[in-house]
Amino acid sequence: MKKSTLKSFYLWGGSFAVLALLVWGLVTVSGGYNSGTFTAVPLDLSSAAAFEHTKGPEDAAITIVEYSDFQCPYCKQAVPVVEQILAEYPDSVRLIYRHYPLRQVHQQTQLAAESAEAAGRQDKFWEMHDVLFANQEQWSGNLGARGIFESYAEALGLDVDLFKTDLQDRALAEKIQNDYASGNDAGVQGTPTFFINGVQLKASSYSGFVAAINAELARLEEVAAATVDAGASAEDPDTVGTEPVTAE
């Protein structure tokens, strides 16, 4: 694929991003969403693979873990929403992307995930991530998907021979399987599925997503304030070990 052609897909993707934001703000998106609330399904971040694909500051107060499938249309709709969240909370939110390929229904999703991982070895995971979603209709169900992915690699300026070699490395499939297994352990049943600070989010709209993040930030502020108050009380000798004074 020529770079000029790839550029046209990005331009189309920008128009789609605006439409997707409107859709998420107005209607319920199926595929893992019910209501703008948290559910008590904890995610053990310690079970993460050694290498994560992240955006945002490492010390962010909020960590969003996304389980996604490159061939899932709902995951494609979520892309501009997640980007908007990151733009609105640049200092507070970090994103971790994890693979959850629904292989039984999406025949090209495993190869797509491996292509993103291969691109990641050349520091272009997110670029390949964006191209795969922007051009989802082109390669979904296409038996020639491998050649299409190689053309994306070329358009992104990757070493295509190295890209092809890396696609043969089973370590890529193992990384993807580790992501998938961690999702199963956390109760993931569909894509996209999001966790906010380890707790699964059920959000039907963009506004519900934002409300949940704001609620978590407020909770963290309350915890921090309570910790400060407790520390101040412990350090004040007038409040430690005193008995109430009564008149005799």
C-alpha beads as a LAMMPS data file, in Angstrom:
LAMMPS data file: protein, C-alpha beads

248 atoms
247 bonds

1 atom types
1 bond types

-500.0 500.0 xlo xhi
-500.0 500.0 ylo yhi
-500.0 500.0 zlo zhi

Masses

1 110.0

Atoms # bond

1 1 1 0.000 0.000 0.000
2 1 1 1.370 3.395 -0.968
3 1 1 1.715 6.077 1.701
4 1 1 -0.720 8.311 -0.175
5 1 1 -3.296 5.539 -0.011
6 1 1 -2.617 4.994 3.678
7 1 1 -3.063 8.723 4.268
8 1 1 -6.524 8.558 2.718
9 1 1 -7.477 5.846 5.198
10 1 1 -6.341 8.069 8.073
11 1 1 -8.447 10.941 6.730
12 1 1 -11.443 8.642 6.487
13 1 1 -10.679 7.390 9.968
14 1 1 -10.836 10.946 11.303
15 1 1 -14.355 11.354 9.951
16 1 1 -15.306 8.028 11.466
17 1 1 -13.886 9.140 14.829
18 1 1 -16.275 12.089 14.962
19 1 1 -19.206 9.857 14.030
20 1 1 -18.228 7.249 16.614
21 1 1 -18.104 9.841 19.381
22 1 1 -21.612 10.948 18.466
23 1 1 -22.858 7.367 18.382
24 1 1 -21.345 6.555 21.770
25 1 1 -22.949 9.664 23.224
26 1 1 -26.439 8.803 21.996
27 1 1 -26.968 5.074 21.901
28 1 1 -26.095 1.929 23.764
29 1 1 -23.171 -0.006 22.329
30 1 1 -23.440 -3.748 22.725
31 1 1 -20.503 -6.099 22.979
32 1 1 -19.686 -5.811 26.673
33 1 1 -21.704 -2.800 27.826
34 1 1 -24.885 -2.514 29.846
35 1 1 -24.889 0.554 32.083
36 1 1 -22.542 3.302 33.165
37 1 1 -21.586 1.592 36.403
38 1 1 -18.814 -0.461 37.926
39 1 1 -19.148 -4.185 38.528
40 1 1 -17.282 -6.054 41.228
41 1 1 -14.982 -8.068 38.973
42 1 1 -11.417 -7.270 40.086
43 1 1 -8.503 -7.353 37.666
44 1 1 -5.176 -8.558 39.007
45 1 1 -2.628 -6.260 37.373
46 1 1 0.187 -8.407 38.750
47 1 1 -0.768 -11.120 36.248
48 1 1 0.168 -8.847 33.352
49 1 1 2.554 -9.948 30.661
50 1 1 6.105 -8.686 30.964
51 1 1 5.590 -6.150 28.190
52 1 1 2.525 -3.957 28.010
53 1 1 1.419 -1.518 25.319
54 1 1 0.606 1.715 27.117
55 1 1 -0.317 5.348 26.592
56 1 1 -0.231 8.021 29.265
57 1 1 1.961 8.656 32.320
58 1 1 3.121 5.672 34.367
59 1 1 2.183 7.448 37.607
60 1 1 -1.360 8.252 36.466
61 1 1 -4.059 7.995 39.130
62 1 1 -6.288 6.035 36.744
63 1 1 -5.181 2.955 34.830
64 1 1 -7.568 1.776 32.132
65 1 1 -7.002 -1.750 30.883
66 1 1 -8.693 -2.449 27.576
67 1 1 -9.304 -5.959 26.246
68 1 1 -9.864 -5.683 22.528
69 1 1 -10.105 -7.580 19.246
70 1 1 -8.869 -5.963 16.036
71 1 1 -11.677 -7.547 13.999
72 1 1 -14.434 -6.533 16.433
73 1 1 -16.574 -3.655 15.057
74 1 1 -17.452 -2.453 18.558
75 1 1 -13.752 -2.245 19.392
76 1 1 -13.290 -0.056 16.341
77 1 1 -16.045 2.242 17.602
78 1 1 -14.278 2.468 20.958
79 1 1 -10.966 3.715 19.519
80 1 1 -11.879 7.422 19.141
81 1 1 -13.667 7.356 22.496
82 1 1 -10.556 6.095 24.274
83 1 1 -8.426 8.666 22.457
84 1 1 -10.792 11.403 23.604
85 1 1 -10.532 10.180 27.198
86 1 1 -6.734 10.268 27.027
87 1 1 -6.862 13.791 25.587
88 1 1 -9.206 15.023 28.314
89 1 1 -7.230 13.451 31.170
90 1 1 -3.606 13.753 29.980
91 1 1 -2.103 13.668 33.477
92 1 1 -4.593 11.370 35.188
93 1 1 -5.203 8.426 32.859
94 1 1 -2.966 5.673 31.531
95 1 1 -4.176 3.084 29.013
96 1 1 -2.995 -0.513 28.806
97 1 1 -4.025 -2.392 25.675
98 1 1 -4.431 -6.157 25.876
99 1 1 -5.441 -8.623 23.203
100 1 1 -8.630 -10.638 23.531
101 1 1 -9.011 -12.245 20.087
102 1 1 -12.374 -13.898 19.506
103 1 1 -10.882 -16.519 17.223
104 1 1 -14.017 -18.621 17.013
105 1 1 -15.856 -15.852 15.134
106 1 1 -13.062 -13.658 13.722
107 1 1 -10.788 -15.686 11.489
108 1 1 -8.177 -12.968 10.913
109 1 1 -8.026 -11.492 14.407
110 1 1 -5.105 -13.639 15.606
111 1 1 -2.939 -12.679 12.629
112 1 1 -3.927 -9.037 13.070
113 1 1 -2.851 -9.132 16.712
114 1 1 0.426 -10.812 15.772
115 1 1 0.993 -8.129 13.124
116 1 1 0.529 -5.418 15.746
117 1 1 2.994 -7.203 18.021
118 1 1 5.490 -7.582 15.173
119 1 1 5.174 -3.864 14.449
120 1 1 5.685 -3.239 18.159
121 1 1 9.115 -4.821 17.928
122 1 1 9.972 -1.912 15.639
123 1 1 8.295 0.601 17.994
124 1 1 5.211 0.945 15.812
125 1 1 2.573 -0.959 17.782
126 1 1 0.201 1.985 18.121
127 1 1 0.653 3.002 14.497
128 1 1 -0.253 -0.514 13.367
129 1 1 -3.098 -0.555 15.905
130 1 1 -4.577 2.550 14.295
131 1 1 -4.154 1.292 10.729
132 1 1 -5.709 -2.085 11.505
133 1 1 -8.811 -0.517 12.999
134 1 1 -9.085 2.224 10.360
135 1 1 -9.001 -0.385 7.586
136 1 1 -10.894 -3.154 9.364
137 1 1 -13.370 -3.666 6.524
138 1 1 -10.542 -4.183 4.038
139 1 1 -8.929 -7.173 5.720
140 1 1 -11.711 -8.715 7.842
141 1 1 -12.559 -12.102 6.389
142 1 1 -9.987 -11.633 3.625
143 1 1 -7.923 -14.748 2.968
144 1 1 -5.154 -12.473 1.709
145 1 1 -4.928 -10.612 5.007
146 1 1 -1.258 -11.463 5.534
147 1 1 -0.281 -9.629 2.364
148 1 1 -2.451 -6.687 3.376
149 1 1 -0.759 -6.504 6.775
150 1 1 2.639 -6.601 5.093
151 1 1 1.572 -3.655 2.929
152 1 1 0.623 -1.752 6.086
153 1 1 4.060 -2.496 7.517
154 1 1 5.678 -1.109 4.381
155 1 1 3.506 2.013 4.454
156 1 1 4.465 2.589 8.089
157 1 1 8.140 2.491 7.177
158 1 1 8.908 -0.815 8.863
159 1 1 11.602 -3.238 7.815
160 1 1 9.212 -5.577 6.010
161 1 1 11.606 -8.528 5.931
162 1 1 12.066 -8.260 9.686
163 1 1 8.315 -7.873 10.088
164 1 1 7.746 -11.105 8.153
165 1 1 10.367 -12.911 10.221
166 1 1 8.872 -11.729 13.489
167 1 1 5.451 -12.976 12.417
168 1 1 6.913 -16.487 12.522
169 1 1 8.059 -16.074 16.126
170 1 1 5.733 -18.022 18.416
171 1 1 6.578 -15.616 21.232
172 1 1 4.085 -13.208 19.666
173 1 1 1.290 -15.764 19.896
174 1 1 2.308 -16.541 23.475
175 1 1 2.089 -12.871 24.443
176 1 1 -1.379 -12.646 22.904
177 1 1 -2.463 -15.827 24.673
178 1 1 -1.196 -14.452 27.996
179 1 1 -3.339 -11.367 27.474
180 1 1 -6.317 -13.541 26.599
181 1 1 -5.812 -15.738 29.661
182 1 1 -5.585 -12.733 31.975
183 1 1 -8.866 -11.509 30.528
184 1 1 -10.513 -14.857 31.170
185 1 1 -9.230 -14.819 34.744
186 1 1 -10.782 -11.372 35.217
187 1 1 -14.158 -12.422 33.849
188 1 1 -13.955 -10.901 30.369
189 1 1 -16.698 -12.328 28.152
190 1 1 -16.686 -10.020 25.136
191 1 1 -14.971 -7.087 23.509
192 1 1 -14.287 -4.361 24.146
193 1 1 -14.052 -4.728 27.924
194 1 1 -12.522 -2.025 30.102
195 1 1 -11.221 -2.027 33.657
196 1 1 -10.669 1.152 35.649
197 1 1 -8.099 0.663 38.395
198 1 1 -8.747 -3.049 38.335
199 1 1 -12.543 -2.943 38.395
200 1 1 -14.599 -3.818 35.319
201 1 1 -16.552 -0.961 33.810
202 1 1 -19.985 -1.417 32.285
203 1 1 -20.518 1.682 30.167
204 1 1 -23.143 2.200 27.495
205 1 1 -22.075 5.660 26.419
206 1 1 -19.198 8.086 26.290
207 1 1 -20.811 10.138 29.062
208 1 1 -21.104 7.025 31.212
209 1 1 -17.413 6.332 30.690
210 1 1 -16.504 9.872 31.770
211 1 1 -18.813 9.700 34.787
212 1 1 -17.139 6.504 35.962
213 1 1 -13.659 8.021 35.638
214 1 1 -14.702 11.158 37.501
215 1 1 -16.248 9.033 40.243
216 1 1 -13.005 7.095 40.661
217 1 1 -10.953 10.304 40.757
218 1 1 -13.286 11.683 43.427
219 1 1 -12.963 8.466 45.422
220 1 1 -9.178 8.664 45.267
221 1 1 -9.277 12.274 46.449
222 1 1 -11.436 11.268 49.411
223 1 1 -9.040 8.470 50.309
224 1 1 -6.075 10.830 50.081
225 1 1 -7.814 13.451 52.226
226 1 1 -8.737 10.869 54.856
227 1 1 -5.145 9.644 54.934
228 1 1 -3.851 13.179 55.454
229 1 1 -6.370 13.803 58.230
230 1 1 -5.434 10.563 59.960
231 1 1 -1.758 11.420 59.726
232 1 1 -2.316 14.891 61.146
233 1 1 -4.272 13.482 64.080
234 1 1 -1.532 10.975 64.839
235 1 1 1.123 13.710 64.858
236 1 1 -0.851 16.112 67.103
237 1 1 0.059 15.371 70.766
238 1 1 -3.098 17.120 71.922
239 1 1 -5.238 14.487 70.194
240 1 1 -3.329 11.380 71.249
241 1 1 -4.154 9.568 74.478
242 1 1 -6.204 12.395 76.006
243 1 1 -9.189 11.918 78.226
244 1 1 -12.225 14.170 78.240
245 1 1 -12.086 16.778 81.021
246 1 1 -15.012 16.714 83.433
247 1 1 -15.882 19.143 86.189
248 1 1 -15.541 17.884 89.743

Bonds

1 1 1 2
2 1 2 3
3 1 3 4
4 1 4 5
5 1 5 6
6 1 6 7
7 1 7 8
8 1 8 9
9 1 9 10
10 1 10 11
11 1 11 12
12 1 12 13
13 1 13 14
14 1 14 15
15 1 15 16
16 1 16 17
17 1 17 18
18 1 18 19
19 1 19 20
20 1 20 21
21 1 21 22
22 1 22 23
23 1 23 24
24 1 24 25
25 1 25 26
26 1 26 27
27 1 27 28
28 1 28 29
29 1 29 30
30 1 30 31
31 1 31 32
32 1 32 33
33 1 33 34
34 1 34 35
35 1 35 36
36 1 36 37
37 1 37 38
38 1 38 39
39 1 39 40
40 1 40 41
41 1 41 42
42 1 42 43
43 1 43 44
44 1 44 45
45 1 45 46
46 1 46 47
47 1 47 48
48 1 48 49
49 1 49 50
50 1 50 51
51 1 51 52
52 1 52 53
53 1 53 54
54 1 54 55
55 1 55 56
56 1 56 57
57 1 57 58
58 1 58 59
59 1 59 60
60 1 60 61
61 1 61 62
62 1 62 63
63 1 63 64
64 1 64 65
65 1 65 66
66 1 66 67
67 1 67 68
68 1 68 69
69 1 69 70
70 1 70 71
71 1 71 72
72 1 72 73
73 1 73 74
74 1 74 75
75 1 75 76
76 1 76 77
77 1 77 78
78 1 78 79
79 1 79 80
80 1 80 81
81 1 81 82
82 1 82 83
83 1 83 84
84 1 84 85
85 1 85 86
86 1 86 87
87 1 87 88
88 1 88 89
89 1 89 90
90 1 90 91
91 1 91 92
92 1 92 93
93 1 93 94
94 1 94 95
95 1 95 96
96 1 96 97
97 1 97 98
98 1 98 99
99 1 99 100
100 1 100 101
101 1 101 102
102 1 102 103
103 1 103 104
104 1 104 105
105 1 105 106
106 1 106 107
107 1 107 108
108 1 108 109
109 1 109 110
110 1 110 111
111 1 111 112
112 1 112 113
113 1 113 114
114 1 114 115
115 1 115 116
116 1 116 117
117 1 117 118
118 1 118 119
119 1 119 120
120 1 120 121
121 1 121 122
122 1 122 123
123 1 123 124
124 1 124 125
125 1 125 126
126 1 126 127
127 1 127 128
128 1 128 129
129 1 129 130
130 1 130 131
131 1 131 132
132 1 132 133
133 1 133 134
134 1 134 135
135 1 135 136
136 1 136 137
137 1 137 138
138 1 138 139
139 1 139 140
140 1 140 141
141 1 141 142
142 1 142 143
143 1 143 144
144 1 144 145
145 1 145 146
146 1 146 147
147 1 147 148
148 1 148 149
149 1 149 150
150 1 150 151
151 1 151 152
152 1 152 153
153 1 153 154
154 1 154 155
155 1 155 156
156 1 156 157
157 1 157 158
158 1 158 159
159 1 159 160
160 1 160 161
161 1 161 162
162 1 162 163
163 1 163 164
164 1 164 165
165 1 165 166
166 1 166 167
167 1 167 168
168 1 168 169
169 1 169 170
170 1 170 171
171 1 171 172
172 1 172 173
173 1 173 174
174 1 174 175
175 1 175 176
176 1 176 177
177 1 177 178
178 1 178 179
179 1 179 180
180 1 180 181
181 1 181 182
182 1 182 183
183 1 183 184
184 1 184 185
185 1 185 186
186 1 186 187
187 1 187 188
188 1 188 189
189 1 189 190
190 1 190 191
191 1 191 192
192 1 192 193
193 1 193 194
194 1 194 195
195 1 195 196
196 1 196 197
197 1 197 198
198 1 198 199
199 1 199 200
200 1 200 201
201 1 201 202
202 1 202 203
203 1 203 204
204 1 204 205
205 1 205 206
206 1 206 207
207 1 207 208
208 1 208 209
209 1 209 210
210 1 210 211
211 1 211 212
212 1 212 213
213 1 213 214
214 1 214 215
215 1 215 216
216 1 216 217
217 1 217 218
218 1 218 219
219 1 219 220
220 1 220 221
221 1 221 222
222 1 222 223
223 1 223 224
224 1 224 225
225 1 225 226
226 1 226 227
227 1 227 228
228 1 228 229
229 1 229 230
230 1 230 231
231 1 231 232
232 1 232 233
233 1 233 234
234 1 234 235
235 1 235 236
236 1 236 237
237 1 237 238
238 1 238 239
239 1 239 240
240 1 240 241
241 1 241 242
242 1 242 243
243 1 243 244
244 1 244 245
245 1 245 246
246 1 246 247
247 1 247 248
